[in-house]
Amino acid sequence: MITIISGTNRNGSNTFKVAREYQQICKEKGIEANVLSLLDFDMNNDSVFNEKESDILIPTTHFIIVAPEYNGSIPGVLKTLIDKSRVQLAWHFKKALLVGVASGRAGNLRGLDDLSNILNHLKVTVFPNKLPISTVNNLVDAEGKIHDANTRKAIHQQLDEFILWADLKPELESQKL
């Protein structure tokens, strides 16, 4: 099971729009992925949290985490999701692809490094090609689609490499990147 985490609980965020784009591009590549919006993940209700953890986090084998830049790192709600979960069941020995989004020019590079360190500590293997998406507010149109050709190309390349690396679709191995 592949889960794309939209790493913020802000309503109408570009992070969620990018997560949906990743889901659509995965679908085009024959990969089914679910989107988990932290907007819908009630961190304060233990029974709801435990249910979503059991239904979503624990069965997930591969994560795609879209993390916006918050004060040079990741949102507290994303860290809370990790901290509150049963780490051995939800995170250990899984694989993750990381995407940073920011309205500035660095695409949340620092936050991706922080998140990589956290995930590595939790025994998650992080794919080395982390994609920082800078000036995201200029790349997403009114319908929430990424219209910039270079950004779309970079996403496709990152996903193709991740699919091969994570052995998600072995038949793609015959294609040379």
Number of C-alpha atoms within 10 A of each C-alpha: 15 22 22 24 23 27 28 23 19 15 11 10 16 25 29 27 19 24 25 22 18 22 21 15 18 18 12 10 15 11 15 14 21 17 19 20 19 19 17 9 16 16 17 8 9 11 11 13 17 17 11 16 20 16 11 17 26 19 15 21 17 23 23 25 23 28 30 31 24 14 10 15 18 23 18 13 18 19 13 11 18 17 10 13 18 16 14 11 15 20 25 18 15 19 22 26 23 23 28 28 27 22 17 13 13 17 22 27 24 17 24 26 16 15 20 21 14 14 19 17 11 17 16 20 19 20 17 13 14 17 20 25 25 19 15 23 16 11 19 17 14 6 7 17 15 20 12 13 10 10 17 17 11 14 18 16 14 19 19 19 18 20 19 17 15 17 12 16 15 11 9 15 14 8 8 6 9
